[in-house]
Amino acid sequence: LIAEADAEIVGIGQVRLHAHCKELGSLVVVPAYRGQGVGAALIAALEARAGYPLHLMCGLHNVAYYQRFGYAVVAEADIPPGLLPPAWIMRLLARLFGIRVAVMVKRA
């Protein structure tokens, strides 16, 4: 899904279909348009199209943002199969690059 203003792309987002779940992903808003509701509008439109439950992965620094829309962090044991790479890869990324992610879900 693409958000436009003045004939320019100002935001994008998508829903990826996995074998066991749907994932909200690739949500990006141009810095000059952040804080103006573009991300919220994209999320609402994508949710309306995809339905629930809807999962997402985000950096830990973005958890509070998605909580505003009703998403909750999922326990590692409850992450749908195929949504994340194997746990050992995630641990390696965290150790080598400091990359830490949360998986979240909105059920309705």
N, C-alpha and C positions, 0 to 999 in steps of 0.2 A: 504494500500500500504506500502511496506517495502523497505527501502533503506539499502543496504549492502555495506560494504567495508572490504576487506580481510576476507571474509566469516563470518563477524559479523554484526549484526543489528546495524545500526547507526542512523536510523530515521524511524518514522512511521507517517501515516496520514490516514484519512478515510473521506468518504462522507456519511452522514446519510440522509436517506430519511424520510421526515415528510409529513403529509397530504397536507400541503400548500407550501412546499419549500424543497430545498436541503441544507444541512449544511456541510461545511468543518469543520472537527473536529479532535480532538486528535492528533494534529500536535506536535510531540516531536522529538528533535534531541539530541543525546548524546552530553554532553558538549564539549568533545574534538573535535567534528566535527562541532560545530557551527561556523558561519562566513565563511564557505567553500562552500556555495551554496546548501547544502543538503536540507534545508527547502524550498528554492526556487524551486529546482527540484521536490520535492514532491508536492508543490502547483501547479506547471505547469502541472504535470502529472494528478493530481486529477481534475483540472479544465478541462483538455482535455477530460477526461472520463465523467465528470458530466454535462458539459455545464453550461449555465447561465440562469437566475440569480442564484448566489450561495451565501448563507449567512454564517456567522460564528459568534461565541461568543468568546470574549476574555477579559482578564483583561485589565483595562484601560491602564496599562503600556505597553501593546502590540499593541495599536492602530497604532502608527507610523510605526511599522514593516509591518502591513498588508496594510497600505496606500501606501507603496512602490509598491505593486502589484495591485493597482487600486481599493482597497476596500474603501468604505466610510461608516461612521457611519450612522445608521438608526435612525430616530426619534422614540421615544417610541410608538407613535400612528401608525407607519408604520411597526412595527415588526409583521411578519406573525403569525397567531394563532398557538398555540402549540409549538412554538420555545422556549419560556421562561416559567418558572414556573409563577404562578400568581404574580402580582406586589407586593402584600403584603409580599410574601415570599422573593422576591428580596430586599425589604426594610428592612426586618428583618435580612437577611444575612449581609447587609451593616452596619446596626446598631450594631449587635452583634460581627461580625467578620471582619468588614472593607472590605468585599468582594464587589467590584464594577466591573460590566462588561459592555461592549459595544456590541451591535449587529451591524454587518457590512454587507454590500452587495457589490457584484461586478456584474454588469449587462452585461458586455461584454468586 
